[in-house]
Amino acid sequence: IEHLKEPDLFFKDFLNKVSFKVIIVSTPDRSLMNDIYSFGPPANKHHYREWTSSEFRKFIEKFLQIDDQYISNSAQFTQVIVAKKLI
């Protein structure tokens, strides 16, 4: 998701076209990267945006029902959300 220029548009389109029971979405947790107060472009030039865990949750909740959120790889700062379509 950090590689998408317009993740809102992607999710709206994706959710209308793809059938699934559960989806797993992951992205680096900016707060674990000691970059929590950085509002400029991410250090990784291939990322459009990076989220803290609360920002990521708030974004995903607009589109999906979240079942779980956790850090899957602390060495790589990877946060994961497990979700399904809104009822």
C-alpha positions in Angstrom: 0.0 0.0 0.0 3.0 2.3 0.6 3.7 2.1 -3.1 0.3 3.4 -4.2 0.1 7.0 -5.2 -3.7 7.1 -4.6 -4.6 4.3 -2.2 -8.2 5.5 -1.8 -8.9 5.1 -5.5 -7.2 1.7 -5.6 -9.3 0.4 -2.7 -12.6 1.7 -4.1 -11.9 0.0 -7.4 -10.4 -3.1 -5.9 -13.3 -3.8 -3.6 -15.8 -3.4 -6.4 -13.9 -5.9 -8.6 -12.4 -8.6 -6.4 -14.2 -11.2 -4.4 -12.5 -12.4 -1.2 -13.3 -13.6 2.3 -10.2 -12.2 4.0 -7.6 -9.8 2.9 -4.2 -9.1 4.4 -2.7 -5.6 3.9 0.8 -4.7 5.2 3.0 -1.6 5.2 5.9 -0.4 7.3 5.0 1.2 10.6 6.4 4.7 10.5 6.5 5.0 14.3 8.8 2.0 14.5 11.2 3.6 12.0 11.7 6.5 14.4 10.0 8.7 11.8 6.7 9.3 13.6 6.9 13.1 13.3 8.2 13.1 9.7 5.5 14.5 7.5 7.7 14.9 4.5 8.3 12.3 1.8 9.4 8.9 3.0 13.1 8.1 3.0 12.4 5.2 0.7 12.0 6.8 -2.7 9.7 4.0 -3.8 7.1 4.9 -1.1 4.5 7.5 -1.6 3.3 7.4 2.1 4.1 5.5 5.3 1.7 5.2 8.2 1.8 4.8 11.9 -0.3 1.9 13.2 -3.2 4.3 14.2 -3.1 6.1 10.8 -3.1 2.8 9.0 -6.0 1.4 11.0 -8.0 4.6 10.4 -7.4 4.4 6.7 -8.3 0.8 6.3 -11.4 1.1 8.4 -12.9 3.4 5.7 -13.0 0.3 3.4 -12.9 -2.9 5.5 -13.8 -4.5 8.8 -10.6 -5.1 10.7 -10.3 -8.5 12.4 -6.7 -8.1 13.6 -3.7 -5.7 13.5 -0.2 -6.6 14.5 3.5 -6.3 13.8 4.6 -9.3 11.8 8.3 -8.4 11.4 9.7 -5.9 13.8 13.2 -5.9 12.1 11.5 -4.7 8.9 8.9 -2.6 10.8 6.0 -4.5 9.1 2.5 -4.0 10.3 -0.3 -6.1 9.1 -4.1 -5.8 9.0 -6.3 -8.8 8.5 -9.8 -7.7 7.4 -12.9 -8.5 5.4 -15.5 -6.5 3.5 -17.8 -4.3 5.5 -21.1 -5.9 6.3 
